[in-house]
Amino acid sequence: MKAEIISIGTEILLGQITDTNASYLAGQLPLLGIDLYWASQVGDNRRRLVEVMQRAWGRSQLTITTGGLGPTEDDLTREAIAEVLGEEMTVDPALEQELREFFRRISYEMPDRNIKQATLIPSAQAIPNPRGTAPGWWVEREGRILVAMPGPPQEMQRMWEREVLPRLRTKAEAGVILSTTFKTFGLSEAGVDELISALLSSANPTLAVYAKPEGIQIRLTAKARESEEAKRLMAPMEARVREILGERIWGTDDDTLEGVVGGLLTGKRLSLATMESCTGGLLASVLTDAPGSSAYFRGGLVAYSNEMKSAWGVDAKLIEERGAVSPEVAQAMATAARLKLGADIGIGITGVAGPTEIEGKPAGTIYIAIDDGRKRRLISGNYPPRRPDVKRWAALAALFELRRALLEP
């Protein structure tokens, strides 16, 4: 079954609200084996809304709309559906009675405008909405289904889970769509695409490459009649992806890099401390995003100025001779963090976040050191010279390198 989602509301187009409904529904449809082919957003304009709905009705077996079911003049979803299908809206007495009783329960006189929420067309059935005044519409005609649900997420999700999902299970073709996502760091989108290019032509399962703020991700998807069959289809492809990308894959699905690192530190009963310059404490902030981080993260020092680096144990003469942005200072910062905060491992980060160069080094220059008291590790990089990106990538690179260190014997 081919599906389409239409999110309705001018406030979405103006950026005043985030369209979480579409992403929620996109995650729900694969559970029914339904393929989502299109998703669009349209404002509260009847002509444009009719245009979008006509296109959806013509090409999709299932159309789902959210929004535009309120009582005001700019709530036009019902009117647009009626126009597309050439049917007339009339007030349903049972719906009107329910609506009036709702307002009586809250001791409020029902405005006349709300009566439009009690209307139906001949092809529509009302979908109950106990969390609001706007019932949804379930429309079936010509072998197609159109489901109209309210825009508020709490109303839409309840209606989907209790009313729409059970009905669609009886309509959808038997089958499931399963996906898993592999998360990598340190490779470009084009680089990952090239490495797995021989696998990208597979029809089922399929592979797709995406660039995300935390690195490049590869989504593996399989469609089958049952979950176990889909898993069997995915297994050889997953093994091949892991063989090709190796340690560059740091996690899957809902994993976070800070969570993965935290799990390794906890398992090895090791503690961590940081000293940061150009990242301004971002690494410490990311580390504490992981639940239970207090068990292994001792704390972080933000040594933004050279004076603070010296105050926390970095030799001032070393800074003068080698420069604040240097591998030697990064290593000294890692050692100082470990010793000052009594941790098993210290991380030091120094660099040039930008936009201008420092000590003759261009924006994007980063040095990261890890010191566990026995061995020091140093990595360096040149990241895109946009200040927030440099800081974020430096923090992620530090976590990725720490993960690599913790996985070594």
C-alpha positions as CSV (number, residue, x, y, z in Angstrom):
1,M,0.0,0.0,0.0
2,K,1.4,3.4,-1.0
3,A,0.8,6.2,1.5
4,E,1.1,9.9,1.6
5,I,1.1,12.4,4.5
6,I,-0.2,15.9,4.3
7,S,0.5,18.3,7.2
8,I,-1.9,21.2,7.2
9,G,-1.4,24.6,8.8
10,T,0.2,28.0,7.9
11,E,2.0,28.0,11.2
12,I,4.1,25.0,10.0
13,L,5.2,26.9,6.9
14,L,6.1,30.0,8.9
15,G,8.3,27.9,11.2
16,Q,6.1,28.7,14.3
17,I,5.7,25.1,15.1
18,T,7.6,21.9,14.2
19,D,5.8,19.3,12.3
20,T,6.3,16.3,14.7
21,N,3.1,14.6,13.4
22,A,4.6,13.7,10.1
23,S,7.8,12.2,11.6
24,Y,5.6,10.2,14.1
25,L,3.4,8.8,11.4
26,A,6.4,8.0,9.2
27,G,7.7,5.8,12.0
28,Q,4.4,4.1,12.4
29,L,3.5,3.2,8.8
30,P,6.4,0.6,8.4
31,L,5.0,-1.4,11.3
32,L,2.0,-2.1,9.0
33,G,4.1,-2.8,6.0
34,I,2.9,0.4,4.4
35,D,5.3,2.3,2.2
36,L,5.4,6.1,2.6
37,Y,6.1,7.6,-0.8
38,W,5.3,11.3,-0.2
39,A,4.9,13.8,2.6
40,S,4.0,17.5,2.1
41,Q,3.1,20.6,4.0
42,V,0.4,23.1,3.0
43,G,-1.0,26.2,4.5
44,D,-4.6,27.2,5.4
45,N,-5.6,28.0,1.9
46,R,-8.5,26.2,0.3
47,R,-7.3,26.3,-3.3
48,R,-3.8,25.0,-2.5
49,L,-5.2,22.5,-0.1
50,V,-7.6,21.1,-2.7
51,E,-4.7,20.9,-5.2
52,V,-2.5,18.9,-2.8
53,M,-5.3,16.6,-1.8
54,Q,-6.4,15.9,-5.4
55,R,-2.8,14.9,-6.3
56,A,-2.6,12.6,-3.2
57,W,-6.0,11.0,-3.9
58,G,-4.9,10.3,-7.5
59,R,-1.6,8.6,-6.7
60,S,-1.8,7.2,-3.2
61,Q,-3.9,4.3,-1.8
62,L,-3.7,5.9,1.7
63,T,-3.7,9.6,2.4
64,I,-3.3,10.8,6.0
65,T,-3.9,14.5,6.9
66,T,-3.2,16.2,10.2
67,G,-4.5,19.6,11.1
68,G,-7.3,21.9,9.8
69,L,-10.1,20.3,11.8
70,G,-10.8,23.2,14.1
71,P,-13.9,25.4,14.2
72,T,-12.4,28.6,12.7
73,E,-12.7,29.9,9.2
74,D,-9.1,28.9,8.3
75,D,-9.7,25.3,9.3
76,L,-10.5,24.0,5.9
77,T,-9.6,20.3,5.8
78,R,-13.2,19.0,5.7
79,E,-14.2,21.5,3.0
80,A,-11.2,20.6,0.9
81,I,-12.0,16.8,1.2
82,A,-15.6,17.4,0.3
83,E,-14.6,19.4,-2.8
84,V,-12.0,16.9,-4.0
85,L,-14.6,14.1,-3.7
86,G,-17.5,16.1,-5.0
87,E,-19.6,15.4,-2.0
88,E,-21.7,17.7,0.2
89,M,-21.1,18.3,3.9
90,T,-24.0,18.0,6.3
91,V,-24.4,18.2,10.0
92,D,-24.6,14.8,11.7
93,P,-27.1,14.9,14.5
94,A,-25.3,12.3,16.7
95,L,-22.0,14.3,16.3
96,E,-23.8,17.5,17.1
97,Q,-25.3,16.0,20.2
98,E,-21.9,14.7,21.4
99,L,-20.3,18.1,20.8
100,R,-23.0,20.0,22.7
101,E,-22.7,17.6,25.6
102,F,-18.9,18.1,25.7
103,F,-19.5,21.9,26.1
104,R,-22.1,21.3,28.7
105,R,-19.7,19.2,30.7
106,I,-17.2,22.0,30.8
107,S,-19.9,24.5,31.6
108,Y,-19.3,26.5,28.5
109,E,-21.8,27.6,25.8
110,M,-20.9,26.1,22.5
111,P,-20.1,28.8,19.9
112,D,-22.0,28.5,16.6
113,R,-18.7,28.1,14.7
114,N,-18.1,24.7,16.4
115,I,-21.0,23.2,14.5
116,K,-18.7,22.6,11.5
117,Q,-16.9,20.0,13.6
118,A,-20.1,17.9,13.6
119,T,-20.2,17.6,9.8
120,L,-19.7,14.6,7.5
121,I,-19.8,13.7,3.9
122,P,-21.6,10.5,2.7
123,S,-18.2,8.7,2.3
124,A,-16.9,9.7,5.7
125,Q,-17.2,8.1,9.1
126,A,-16.4,10.0,12.2
127,I,-13.3,9.0,14.2
128,P,-13.8,9.7,18.0
129,N,-11.6,12.2,19.7
130,P,-12.1,12.2,23.4
131,R,-9.2,14.7,23.9
132,G,-10.7,17.5,21.8
133,T,-13.7,18.8,20.0
134,A,-12.6,17.8,16.5
135,P,-13.5,14.2,15.5
136,G,-11.5,12.8,12.6
137,W,-12.7,11.5,9.3
138,W,-12.3,8.0,7.9
139,V,-13.1,8.2,4.1
140,E,-13.2,5.1,1.9
141,R,-14.1,5.3,-1.8
142,E,-12.8,3.8,-5.1
143,G,-10.5,1.4,-3.2
144,R,-8.7,4.4,-1.5
145,I,-8.6,5.5,2.1
146,L,-8.2,9.1,3.4
147,V,-7.8,9.6,7.1
148,A,-8.1,13.2,8.5
149,M,-6.8,13.7,12.0
150,P,-6.5,16.8,14.3
151,G,-3.2,18.7,14.5
152,P,-2.5,18.8,18.2
153,P,0.0,15.9,18.7
154,Q,-1.7,14.6,21.9
155,E,-5.0,14.3,20.1
156,M,-3.6,13.0,16.8
157,Q,-1.4,10.3,18.5
158,R,-4.3,9.0,20.7
159,M,-6.6,8.9,17.7
160,W,-4.0,7.0,15.6
161,E,-3.2,4.5,18.3
162,R,-6.7,3.7,19.5
163,E,-8.8,4.2,16.3
164,V,-6.9,4.5,13.1
165,L,-4.1,1.9,13.6
166,P,-6.5,-1.0,14.4
167,R,-8.6,-0.2,11.3
168,L,-5.6,0.0,9.0
169,R,-4.3,-3.4,10.2
170,T,-7.3,-4.9,8.6
171,K,-6.8,-3.0,5.4
172,A,-3.1,-3.1,4.8
173,E,-1.4,-5.9,2.9
174,A,0.2,-8.4,5.3
175,G,3.8,-7.6,5.9
176,V,6.2,-5.5,7.9
177,I,9.1,-3.1,7.2
178,L,12.1,-3.3,9.5
179,S,15.0,-0.9,9.6
180,T,18.2,-0.5,11.5
181,T,20.6,2.4,11.3
182,F,24.4,2.2,11.5
183,K,26.2,5.3,12.8
184,T,29.7,6.2,11.8
185,F,32.2,8.9,12.4
186,G,35.2,10.2,10.6
187,L,34.0,9.4,7.0
188,S,32.4,11.7,4.5
189,E,29.0,11.0,2.9
190,A,30.7,10.4,-0.5
191,G,33.3,8.2,1.2
192,V,30.7,6.0,2.8
193,D,28.7,5.9,-0.4
194,E,31.8,4.8,-2.3
195,L,32.7,2.1,0.2
196,I,29.3,0.4,0.1
197,S,28.5,1.2,-3.5
198,A,28.3,-2.4,-4.5
199,L,25.5,-3.0,-2.0
200,L,23.3,0.1,-2.9
201,S,21.7,-1.6,-5.8
202,S,20.0,-4.3,-3.6
203,A,16.2,-4.1,-4.0
204,N,15.3,-5.9,-0.7
205,P,16.9,-5.2,1.7
206,T,17.9,-1.7,0.7
207,L,20.7,0.6,1.9
208,A,20.6,4.4,2.1
209,V,23.2,6.9,3.2
210,Y,22.4,10.0,5.2
211,A,24.6,12.9,6.6
212,K,23.7,13.8,10.2
213,P,25.3,16.2,12.6
214,E,26.9,13.4,14.6
215,G,28.3,11.6,11.5
216,I,27.2,9.6,8.4
217,Q,24.5,7.1,8.9
218,I,23.5,4.0,6.8
219,R,19.9,2.8,7.0
220,L,19.3,-0.9,6.2
221,T,15.6,-1.7,5.5
222,A,13.9,-5.0,4.6
223,K,10.3,-5.7,3.8
224,A,8.7,-9.1,4.4
225,R,5.5,-10.8,5.5
226,E,6.8,-11.4,9.0
227,S,9.4,-9.8,11.2
228,E,11.6,-12.9,11.4
229,E,11.7,-13.1,7.6
230,A,12.7,-9.5,7.4
231,K,15.5,-10.1,10.0
232,R,16.8,-13.0,7.9
233,L,16.9,-10.8,4.9
234,M,18.8,-8.1,6.7
235,A,21.4,-10.4,8.4
236,P,23.8,-11.0,5.5
237,M,23.7,-7.3,4.5
238,E,24.4,-6.2,8.0
239,A,27.4,-8.5,8.2
240,R,28.7,-7.1,4.9
241,V,28.3,-3.5,6.0
242,R,30.1,-4.2,9.3
243,E,32.9,-6.0,7.4
244,I,33.4,-3.0,5.1
245,L,33.1,-0.1,7.6
246,G,34.6,-1.9,10.7
247,E,35.4,0.2,13.7
248,R,34.0,3.3,12.0
249,I,30.6,2.1,13.1
250,W,30.2,3.2,16.6
251,G,26.6,2.4,17.2
252,T,23.1,1.7,15.8
253,D,19.6,3.1,16.0
254,D,19.1,5.0,19.3
255,D,22.7,4.8,20.4
256,T,24.5,8.0,21.3
257,L,28.2,8.4,21.2
258,E,28.3,9.7,24.8
259,G,26.2,6.7,25.9
260,V,28.4,4.2,24.1
261,V,31.5,5.7,25.7
262,G,29.8,5.9,29.1
263,G,28.9,2.2,28.9
264,L,32.6,1.3,28.2
265,L,33.8,3.5,31.1
266,T,31.3,1.9,33.4
267,G,32.2,-1.6,32.3
268,K,35.9,-1.0,32.8
269,R,35.3,0.9,36.1
270,L,37.3,3.9,34.8
271,S,36.8,7.6,35.5
272,L,37.2,10.5,33.1
273,A,38.1,14.2,33.4
274,T,38.4,16.9,30.7
275,M,40.2,20.2,30.0
276,E,38.8,22.2,27.1
277,S,39.9,25.4,25.4
278,C,38.2,26.1,22.1
279,T,35.2,23.9,22.8
280,G,34.3,25.9,25.9
281,G,33.0,23.0,27.9
282,L,31.0,21.4,25.1
283,L,32.6,18.0,25.6
284,A,31.7,18.0,29.3
285,S,28.2,19.0,28.5
286,V,27.8,16.2,26.0
287,L,29.2,13.7,28.4
288,T,26.7,14.6,31.0
289,D,23.8,14.1,28.5
290,A,24.2,10.4,29.1
291,P,22.2,8.9,32.1
292,G,24.4,7.8,34.9
293,S,27.4,9.9,33.8
294,S,28.1,10.9,37.4
295,A,29.4,7.3,38.0
296,Y,32.4,7.9,35.7
297,F,32.7,11.6,34.8
298,R,34.7,13.4,37.5
299,G,34.3,16.9,35.9
300,G,35.6,19.3,33.3
301,L,37.8,22.3,33.3
302,V,37.3,25.1,30.8
303,A,40.7,26.7,30.3
304,Y,39.8,29.2,27.7
305,S,42.7,31.6,28.3
306,N,46.4,30.8,28.6
307,E,46.4,32.0,32.2
308,M,43.7,29.5,33.1
309,K,45.7,26.7,31.4
310,S,48.7,27.6,33.5
311,A,46.6,27.9,36.7
312,W,45.3,24.3,36.1
313,G,48.8,22.8,35.6
314,V,49.9,23.4,32.0
315,D,53.5,24.8,32.0
316,A,53.4,28.4,30.9
317,K,56.8,28.0,29.3
318,L,55.4,25.2,27.1
319,I,52.5,27.4,26.0
320,E,55.0,30.2,25.1
321,E,57.3,27.9,23.2
322,R,54.9,25.6,21.4
323,G,51.8,27.8,21.3
324,A,48.4,27.3,23.0
325,V,47.2,25.6,19.8
326,S,49.7,22.7,19.6
327,P,49.8,19.0,20.2
328,E,52.1,19.4,23.1
329,V,49.7,21.7,24.9
330,A,46.8,19.3,24.2
331,Q,48.7,16.5,25.8
332,A,49.6,18.7,28.8
333,M,46.0,19.6,29.2
334,A,44.9,15.9,29.2
335,T,47.5,15.1,31.8
336,A,46.6,18.1,34.0
337,A,42.9,17.2,33.8
338,R,43.6,13.6,34.9
339,L,45.8,14.7,37.8
340,K,43.9,17.7,39.0
341,L,40.5,15.9,39.1
342,G,41.9,12.5,40.2
343,A,40.6,10.6,37.2
344,D,41.9,7.5,35.4
345,I,41.7,9.2,32.0
346,G,42.1,12.8,31.0
347,I,41.2,14.5,27.7
348,G,42.6,17.8,26.5
349,I,41.2,19.8,23.6
350,T,42.8,22.9,22.1
351,G,42.3,24.5,18.7
352,V,41.0,27.4,16.6
353,A,37.2,27.5,16.5
354,G,37.3,30.5,14.2
355,P,36.4,32.6,12.4
356,T,40.0,34.0,12.3
357,E,43.3,32.2,12.6
358,I,45.3,32.0,15.9
359,E,49.1,31.6,16.1
360,G,49.2,31.3,12.3
361,K,46.9,28.3,12.4
362,P,43.7,28.4,10.3
363,A,40.2,28.2,11.8
364,G,39.2,24.6,12.2
365,T,42.6,23.4,13.5
366,I,42.0,21.0,16.4
367,Y,44.3,19.0,18.6
368,I,42.9,16.3,21.0
369,A,44.9,14.3,23.5
370,I,44.0,11.4,25.7
371,D,46.1,10.4,28.7
372,D,45.5,7.3,30.9
373,G,48.7,7.6,32.9
374,R,50.4,4.9,30.9
375,K,49.8,5.9,27.3
376,R,49.0,9.1,25.4
377,R,47.0,9.4,22.3
378,L,46.9,12.4,20.0
379,I,44.7,13.2,17.1
380,S,44.4,16.3,15.0
381,G,42.1,17.6,12.4
382,N,41.0,20.5,10.2
383,Y,37.2,20.9,10.3
384,P,34.9,23.2,8.3
385,P,35.7,26.7,9.7
386,R,32.3,27.5,11.1
387,R,32.6,28.1,14.8
388,P,29.7,25.9,16.0
389,D,30.6,23.1,13.6
390,V,34.3,23.1,14.7
391,K,33.3,22.9,18.4
392,R,30.7,20.1,17.8
393,W,33.1,18.0,15.7
394,A,36.0,18.4,18.1
395,A,33.8,17.1,21.0
396,L,32.5,14.2,18.8
397,A,36.1,13.4,17.6
398,A,37.3,13.3,21.2
399,L,34.5,10.8,22.2
400,F,35.1,8.7,19.1
401,E,38.8,8.5,19.8
402,L,38.2,7.7,23.5
403,R,35.8,4.9,22.4
404,R,38.6,3.5,20.2
405,A,41.1,3.6,23.1
406,L,38.7,1.9,25.5
407,L,38.1,-1.0,23.0
408,E,41.8,-1.8,22.8
409,P,43.1,-4.6,25.0
